[in-house]
């Protein structure tokens, strides 16, 4: 058996669920608090010194608004910045469709 938990943003804050090793964001958080909410979502993995992995779907039509902040967050955390995020941050333009990308979380 493989335990799977599906959750909304409500689970991103205040719940301490141990043993979460993978977070998948189907939709990136948006709005003024989008990147902060992203940090809380992926913070469900890699807790208490453990490592974890976070994958997110990227919609080049809607998520490009978060590109600059997300690029800074990834760079500050020592994570690889995918080329399409760097390009979106530099140009402010996006194409169509969804891309899949992932990063390794660090304990916190």
trRosetta pair geometry for C-beta under 8 A, 3 or more apart (Angstrom, degrees):
i j d omega theta_ij theta_ji phi_ij phi_ji
5 11 7.7 176 145 -163 122 164
5 17 7.0 -54 20 172 174 164
5 20 7.5 -65 40 -105 130 108
7 10 7.1 -125 180 63 94 78
7 11 3.4 -38 -179 22 141 151
7 12 7.5 157 125 -43 124 67
8 11 6.4 120 59 6 49 92
9 12 5.0 -39 -160 11 55 125
9 13 7.7 15 161 4 74 95
9 29 6.9 90 -99 -97 126 119
9 37 6.2 -23 -137 -163 122 121
9 40 7.8 62 -159 95 82 123
9 41 7.1 -62 -117 -79 70 102
10 13 7.5 -86 -170 45 31 81
11 15 5.1 -42 -152 31 65 145
11 17 7.5 -2 -171 -10 110 132
11 44 7.1 28 135 -92 99 142
12 15 8.0 60 23 33 9 101
12 37 6.5 55 124 -166 162 75
12 40 4.1 82 158 126 107 105
12 41 4.6 -44 -116 -81 123 58
12 43 7.4 87 -167 50 78 98
12 44 6.8 -93 -122 -44 56 112
13 40 5.3 -18 -67 -170 83 141
15 44 7.8 10 85 -114 99 106
16 47 7.7 170 -149 169 82 165
17 20 5.5 67 101 -37 103 117
17 44 6.5 11 54 -160 105 102
18 47 7.4 -114 -118 74 58 128
18 48 7.9 -8 -124 16 93 139
20 23 6.7 43 159 -61 118 88
20 44 4.8 -37 100 145 160 90
20 45 4.9 -108 118 -87 94 68
20 47 7.3 56 51 5 97 113
20 52 6.6 25 113 -126 73 148
21 45 5.9 81 -157 -141 15 107
21 50 7.5 -88 -103 148 80 127
21 52 5.0 -157 -154 -123 43 88
21 53 6.9 28 153 23 71 83
22 45 6.3 86 -58 -102 8 145
22 52 6.6 -158 -67 -171 33 93
22 53 5.2 -8 -110 68 75 93
22 54 7.6 157 -160 -88 48 38
22 55 7.4 1 -169 6 94 99
23 41 6.2 150 171 149 144 82
23 42 5.3 -172 68 -118 148 56
23 44 5.5 116 -81 63 129 107
23 45 4.8 -136 -17 -15 103 122
23 52 7.1 55 -4 147 92 126
23 53 7.6 -171 30 98 65 51
23 54 4.5 -11 65 -115 101 84
23 55 7.5 180 91 30 55 59
23 105 7.5 58 22 -35 114 144
24 54 7.7 174 -81 -160 31 55
24 55 5.0 -10 -114 68 75 97
24 56 7.4 164 -164 -85 49 39
25 28 5.7 63 143 -87 135 55
25 29 7.9 -80 -153 -19 132 72
25 38 7.2 -1 -95 -132 162 85
25 41 6.0 72 -87 135 113 148
25 42 7.5 -52 -40 -64 120 89
25 54 7.0 31 -12 180 103 99
25 55 7.2 -161 27 98 71 49
25 56 3.9 -4 59 -115 113 87
25 57 6.7 -138 100 23 72 70
26 57 5.7 12 -157 18 38 127
27 57 7.1 -26 -76 65 33 110
27 59 7.7 -7 -129 -7 71 126
28 34 6.8 51 143 -176 93 111
28 38 6.3 -1 -159 -93 87 117
28 56 5.7 57 -78 -176 94 130
28 57 7.5 -139 -30 75 83 63
28 58 7.0 32 -27 -108 131 57
28 59 7.6 -147 19 21 103 89
28 63 5.0 75 43 -118 138 118
28 66 6.2 -140 135 46 137 158
28 70 7.9 -26 -161 -85 146 145
29 33 7.1 -56 146 106 129 74
29 34 4.4 175 112 -145 84 64
29 35 7.6 -157 78 -46 108 19
29 37 3.7 -125 155 88 175 126
29 38 5.3 -145 33 -54 110 73
29 41 6.9 175 -25 -20 119 135
30 34 4.7 -7 -139 -97 17 127
30 62 6.8 -58 -89 159 141 105
30 63 7.5 -118 -88 -105 99 59
30 65 6.9 56 -146 71 99 126
30 66 6.7 -119 -117 -47 63 122
31 34 5.2 146 53 -50 55 91
33 36 4.7 -62 -167 52 76 116
33 37 5.3 80 130 -28 92 101
34 37 5.9 -61 -148 37 25 108
34 38 6.4 30 153 -24 63 104
34 65 7.8 92 25 100 165 101
34 66 5.0 -104 114 -100 140 126
34 69 7.4 115 79 78 100 144
35 38 5.2 -46 -149 30 37 119
35 39 6.7 43 151 -22 64 97
35 66 6.0 160 -62 -159 89 106
35 69 4.2 -116 -46 133 153 125
35 70 5.8 -153 -110 -73 108 66
35 73 5.7 -173 -172 -40 121 145
36 39 5.7 -48 -156 29 35 113
36 40 6.8 31 148 -14 63 103
37 40 5.6 -53 -151 38 38 111
37 41 6.3 42 150 -23 68 103
38 41 5.6 -53 -148 34 32 113
38 42 6.4 14 161 -4 67 106
38 56 7.8 0 -144 -92 112 152
38 66 7.7 116 -32 -179 144 145
38 70 7.0 -2 72 -107 170 98
38 73 7.5 105 89 110 126 170
39 42 6.5 -63 -144 45 26 96
39 43 6.0 39 153 -36 62 112
39 73 7.0 -129 -72 -155 105 138
40 43 5.3 -51 -144 27 29 123
41 44 6.6 -42 177 -2 38 108
41 54 7.7 110 114 -141 90 132
42 45 6.3 -55 -176 39 60 99
42 46 7.8 10 153 28 82 117
42 52 7.9 170 179 99 78 119
42 54 3.9 -13 -130 -91 112 159
42 105 5.5 -172 163 -94 103 125
43 46 7.6 -88 -143 65 39 93
43 47 7.1 72 169 -78 68 95
43 105 7.6 172 -98 -156 32 135
43 108 6.2 -69 -138 65 96 130
44 47 7.3 -47 -176 -36 24 119
45 50 7.9 -101 175 103 60 106
45 52 2.8 -162 159 140 104 156
45 53 6.6 -75 149 43 156 34
45 54 6.0 179 46 -62 135 87
45 105 4.8 120 97 45 101 155
46 50 5.7 -151 -139 94 36 72
46 51 5.3 -5 -115 -151 94 28
46 52 3.6 -121 -42 21 77 99
46 104 7.9 113 -79 164 138 67
46 105 3.5 -150 -8 116 144 108
46 106 5.4 112 173 104 142 8
46 107 4.8 -133 165 -75 79 45
46 108 6.7 49 115 4 98 84
47 50 6.1 10 60 42 46 103
47 52 7.6 22 -6 -16 61 135
47 107 6.1 80 -168 -142 9 77
47 108 6.6 -58 -116 55 56 63
48 107 6.1 -83 71 -156 22 119
49 107 4.2 100 -100 165 12 173
50 107 5.4 120 43 -87 40 112
51 104 6.4 -8 -177 179 110 106
51 105 6.7 152 -169 81 57 69
51 106 6.6 -26 -118 -115 76 44
51 107 6.6 -73 -73 -38 45 87
52 104 7.4 153 88 -166 37 62
52 105 4.2 -13 73 58 87 120
52 107 8.0 108 1 -74 92 61
53 102 6.1 15 178 177 102 121
53 103 7.4 171 -155 91 64 35
53 104 5.5 -41 -103 -112 70 59
53 105 6.4 -152 -81 8 13 88
54 102 6.6 172 94 -154 44 75
54 103 5.7 -12 65 63 88 80
54 104 7.8 140 22 -126 72 11
54 105 5.2 80 -15 -49 103 109
55 100 6.7 3 -178 -174 113 89
55 101 7.0 175 -152 96 70 35
55 102 3.8 -33 -100 -96 79 101
55 103 7.9 158 -88 18 42 54
56 101 6.3 -17 61 68 77 81
56 102 7.3 149 14 -94 60 50
57 98 5.1 -8 -177 -172 106 122
57 99 7.3 151 -162 75 57 40
57 100 6.1 -31 -106 -99 65 64
58 63 5.3 -124 -158 71 68 156
58 82 7.9 -139 -24 72 161 149
58 84 6.9 133 110 104 153 128
58 85 7.2 -108 -131 -74 153 91
58 98 6.5 143 71 -160 47 64
58 99 4.6 -19 60 60 106 91
58 100 7.5 -168 16 -76 85 16
58 101 5.9 22 -16 13 124 112
59 62 4.7 14 99 40 122 95
59 63 4.9 122 57 -8 69 104
59 97 7.6 -148 -137 120 61 27
59 98 5.3 -31 -90 -98 67 80
60 63 6.8 -49 -88 50 22 93
60 64 6.0 45 -166 -50 54 107
60 84 7.2 -81 -92 174 112 121
60 88 6.8 -146 -138 -91 83 129
60 94 3.5 178 168 -180 83 110
60 95 4.7 12 115 56 156 62
60 96 6.3 -104 68 -67 115 5
60 97 6.4 24 23 62 111 60
60 98 7.7 -165 -3 -95 78 30
60 99 7.0 63 -42 -6 100 106
61 64 7.4 -83 169 -1 5 108
61 94 5.8 -164 -78 102 29 130
61 95 8.0 -71 -59 101 70 32
61 96 6.2 26 -53 -120 108 55
62 65 7.2 -43 172 9 47 107
63 66 5.5 -53 -172 37 68 109
63 67 7.2 99 133 -58 75 79
63 88 7.8 12 103 167 80 166
63 94 7.6 127 62 -110 68 158
64 67 5.1 -13 -159 -26 51 122
64 88 4.3 -133 -131 -167 90 122
64 92 6.7 107 153 -165 119 39
64 93 7.1 -73 -166 126 160 11
64 94 3.9 -136 -49 -47 141 126
66 69 5.6 -69 -167 53 64 106
66 70 5.0 61 139 -26 93 115
67 70 5.8 -64 -139 42 24 108
67 71 6.0 27 162 -23 65 109
67 85 5.4 179 -144 -165 89 70
67 86 8.0 179 178 -76 111 11
67 88 3.8 -151 -101 106 157 107
67 89 4.0 -150 133 -68 107 73
67 92 7.8 -165 49 -102 134 44
68 71 5.8 -54 -146 34 26 112
68 72 6.6 25 156 -15 61 106
68 89 4.5 129 -81 -140 59 100
69 72 5.8 -57 -152 37 32 111
69 73 6.3 34 152 -21 66 107
70 73 5.5 -52 -147 35 34 115
70 74 6.3 32 156 -17 66 105
70 85 6.1 -97 100 -161 117 131
70 89 7.9 -141 59 -72 83 118
71 74 6.0 -55 -147 38 29 108
71 75 6.2 26 156 -16 64 110
71 81 5.2 52 -141 -140 80 134
71 85 5.4 169 -78 139 92 108
71 86 6.0 113 -122 -91 133 59
71 89 4.6 -29 -11 -55 150 159
72 75 5.8 -57 -143 40 29 109
72 76 6.1 29 159 -19 65 109
73 76 5.9 -57 -146 37 25 110
73 77 6.4 14 158 -10 62 113
74 77 5.9 -67 -148 43 28 105
74 79 4.2 -89 -164 75 81 111
74 80 7.2 -49 167 81 122 27
74 81 4.9 134 98 -87 134 80
74 85 7.5 70 15 107 151 156
74 103 6.7 -126 -128 -106 108 161
75 78 7.8 43 180 -68 31 22
75 79 7.4 -88 -63 55 22 70
75 81 5.9 -9 -62 -48 86 125
77 106 6.8 -174 -173 16 105 123
79 103 4.7 28 -162 -158 136 131
79 104 7.1 -175 -118 50 101 69
80 103 6.9 -167 50 -114 78 96
81 85 5.6 -118 -178 79 85 119
81 86 5.3 94 131 -57 118 102
82 85 4.8 88 66 6 86 103
82 86 7.2 -159 95 -4 44 87
82 99 7.9 171 147 125 154 139
82 101 4.9 -68 -50 -131 155 149
83 86 5.6 -58 -148 40 35 111
83 87 6.1 35 155 -20 69 107
84 87 5.5 -49 -141 38 33 114
84 88 6.3 36 156 -20 63 104
84 99 5.9 73 67 33 166 170
84 101 7.7 -153 49 -54 115 140
85 88 5.7 -52 -146 37 32 110
85 89 6.3 33 153 -20 64 106
85 101 7.6 -102 -32 48 116 173
86 89 5.7 -55 -147 37 30 112
86 90 6.3 26 155 -18 65 109
87 90 5.8 -57 -144 38 30 109
87 91 6.1 -5 168 9 67 114
88 91 6.6 -71 -133 53 23 87
88 92 7.2 73 178 -97 57 14
88 93 7.2 -130 -129 70 60 40
88 94 5.5 24 -119 -85 109 90
89 92 7.8 18 -166 -65 18 53
